[in-house]
Amino acid sequence: MKTIHERNEKIMIRPAQERGHGQYGWLDSYHTFSFADYYDERHEGFRSLRVINEDRVQPGKGFATHPHKDMEILTYVISGSLEHKDSMGNGSVINFGDVQKMSAGTGITHSEFNPSQDRLVHLLQIWILPKLRGIKPAYEQFTLPALLAKDPLVLIGSPDGAKNVAQFHQDILIFRGILRAQKRCYYHVKPDGGVWVQMIKGSLWLDDHLLNAGDGASVENTNKLELTAENDTEFLLFDMN
């Protein structure tokens, strides 16, 4: 399996087991890119993607109120629930199948807790650098419609936004992907574009590279991707300029 720093390849794999790892008692966190105490100059982000953290939070625990500024933040719950409160007056519980997005802009504070007393919450938190700094903070949350077999890739984020599509202040398209075992789909990459695929569940062939849960892959210098599920899969796909 090739690693992401072999830049002569159009597809470069970021293996799950090579990510940064933080164990803080109540929080078990894996870092795809440099974050907090983990630093690797080879892995500081990909295009406008700055953070992909895979977190598991113990029951009744969570992140106390803390600030963010000039960042687009996507929270994607894999299992369990996450309770959110922020300085914009929003208070909600995010469940599997929900998309939550915040534009931190000029500055916000928020907290995130696992409201369950007996179940972990497993989530991805993703930070995207905005195209413009100092924008007005904003919040969005919605529940994704059930995915249909004919729609393995569903748009959940874009620069313009829409119903059930969060608006990101960046030239980026974000898709939630679900492919059943042995099913296949294709994705056409914009000229000079870059794609990141982040695996959540299952195993997926990305052209001739096999990705498993927790793996990521960057894609450049190609205009078409073939995605084939080895078994039932769930993943996110980011398409960036």
C-alpha positions, 0 to 999 in steps of 0.5 A: 500500500503506497503512502500519501507522500509518494507524490508521483502517484495519482492516488496516495493512501493515508493508512488508518494505522499510521494516523496520529493518535491521542488517548485522553481517558474519555476521548480516543482520537485519531488524526489524519492530519497534524493536530494538537500534540501530533505533528507530521510535516508530511501530513498537514492537510490536503488542499483546503482540508485541514483536519479529519479527526475520528473521535470516540467519546465516553458516555457523559463526557465531552468537549467543554466550551471552547472557541473557533475562528475562521474555519468551516467545521463539519461534524458527522456522527457514525454512531451514538449521539452528540449534544451541541450548544454554541454562542449563537444560541443553537442547542441540538443533538446530532444523531447518525444520519445528521449533518452539522456544519458551522462557519466559525467566521469572526468567532464562536464558542461551543461545547459538544457532549455525549448525552448518553450514560451508557453508549459511546459516540463515534464521530468525524470532525472535519475542518475546512479552511474558508475562502474568506476570513471574517465572515458572519458565523452560521450554523446548519443541521439537517437529517439526510434522506434515506440513500437509494441504491441508484444514488450511491453518492449524495451531495451534502455540502457545496459553496451554494448550499441547498435543501439538505446541502450545507453551504461551505465558504470554499470551492468544495463539494462534499458527498456521502457515499454508501455502496453495497457489496460488489456495487460500483460507481464512477466519479468525474474529477474537475480539471486540476481538481483534487479529491479526498476519500475518507473511509468510514465503514467497510472496504472499497477499491479506489481504482486498484487501491483497497481502502479499509475503515479509517483509511484516507486517500488523496487523488490528483492528476486524473479525471475519472475514479472507479469506486467498487465496494468489496463489502458494504461501505460508507465513506465521504468524498471531498472534491476541491479546487 
